[in-house]
Amino acid sequence: MVKNDQIKLDYSNVILDEAQDSNPITQQLVFLIRGKKVTVGDKYQAIYDWRGASNAMNAISYSHKAELTKSFRFGDSLADLANACLRKYAKAATNFVGNEKINTIISSEPITHDKTTILCRTNASMISEMMKSIATGRKPCLMKGTKQY
C-alpha cells in the first residue's frame, strides 16, 4: 500500500461519485489528492461489496456535509415509506421529501390499470413480473428494451 507521505497527486479539486460503492484503490487515490475533495453518494445504498467495494462514506471525516433529501423520481408516499424504513432498519435521521408532482401509489393489491411502473432488483423478478402482466392481458415493456436480456 502506498503511504500518504510517499506520493501526492497535485489536483485542486476531485469529486468521488458513488463513493458508497468505490473500491479501495480509488479511495486511496482520492485520499492522496492535495486539493479539495468532494464525495457524493448514499451510505445506505452500498450494494457492491461483493466485488470488493467498500463504503467510503463511512471512512471519511468531513469538514462540511450536505444531504440531498428531495426526490424527483417519486412522490411523498414512497418518501414516507423510505423514511420509516431508514429510521427502523438503519437508525437514520434523514427525512426525505417526495416530488409533489408525482402521485406514487404503494399497494400490495394487484395492479389493474395500464400505466404502471414496476421496479425489480433482479432479472428473475423482472421476468416474473412480465409473465404476471402477460397472464392478466397487459402488455409489458422494458424501459431500455430487451436486447441486453
N, C-alpha and C positions, 0 to 999 in steps of 0.2 A: 504494500500500500504506500502511496506517495504521502509524505508528511507535508503539512501546510508550509513549513519553512523551506522546503526543497524547491518548490515551484510556485509561481504566481502568474495568473493569467490577467493581462492588462486590458480589461474591458471596463468601460464606465458604467454600463448597465447590462443586466441579464434578467430574463424572465424565464422561470421554470413553470411551464403549464402542465396541468395534470400531475402536480407534484405528489399527490397521494399514491400514484402508481409509477413512480420513477425508480429506475434501477440504481444500485449503489454506486456504480461508476459515474453516472450522470450527476448524482448528488455530490459526489466527491469533487467533480469538476466545478460545479456551482459554488461549493464552499471555497475553492481556490481563487475565485474571482475577487479582485481587489475592489471593484466598484459596487454600486448599489445592486442589491439582489431583491427580486420580487418573485414570490412563489404564488401560484394560482392553483386552486384545487379544492376538493371537498374531502376532508378527512374521514367522512362517513361513507365514502364511495370507493374505498380502496378495494379493488377486486382482482388485481393481477399478482398477488403474492405467489401464486402457483408458478409464475415464470421468473421469480427472483426479484420482483419489485418490492419495495418497502415504502411505507408511508412517510415521506419526507416532511409532511405537515407536523408530525409528532417529534421530529428530530431537530427542528429549527427553532431558535428563540427569536422572537420578532420584536423590533422596535416600534412597529406600527402594525395594526391589524384591522382589516375591514371585512365585513361579511356581505355577500350578495344574498338578500333574503326574499326578493320578489321574483317569482317565476313568470315567464312569458309563455310557458308551454301548457300550463293547466290552471284551472280555476281554484277558488277558495276551498271547495270541499276536499279536494285532494291535498291542498296545502295543510288543512286542518288535520287530516289523517296522517300526513308526513310528520307534522309537529308532535302528534300524540305518540307515534312510533319512536321518533327520535328521543323524546323525553323518557319513555318507558324502557327502551332497549339500549340506548346509548347514553342515557343520562345527560342529554344535550339541552342547552338552554336556548338554542336557536329558535326563532319564531318566523316561519315562512309565511308569505302572503301570496295568494294566487293572483292570476290575471283576471280582473273584473269583467273582461270582455269574453271570457271563455266559461261556458257552463259545463263543468265536469260532473258527471253522474257516477257515483260509486254504488254498485249494486251486486248482490250475489245471485240475482234473478237472471234468467236467460235474456239475452239481448234480442229485441223484436223489431227494432227499426233499422233502416238501411244504412244510415250514416253513423258508423261506429268504428272506433279505433281500438284495437286490442294490442297491448304491449306484451311481448313474450321474451323470457330470458334465454330460452334455448330453441334450437331448431325443432326439436321434438315437440315442444309445447306449441310452436307456431304451426306445425303440420297438423297437430291435433285440433287446434282451433279452426284451421281451414277446413278440416274434414267435418267438424261440427257445423260449420257455416254452410257447407255444401249440402249436408243432410237435412238442413232446415229450409233449403230452397234459396239461400242467399248466394251471391257471387263474391267470393273473397278476392282481394288483390293485395299485393305486397308493394309497399311504398317504393322500394328500389328495384322492383321487378324480380324475375325468377331465375335469371341467368346464373347467379352465384350459387343457387341451390341445386 
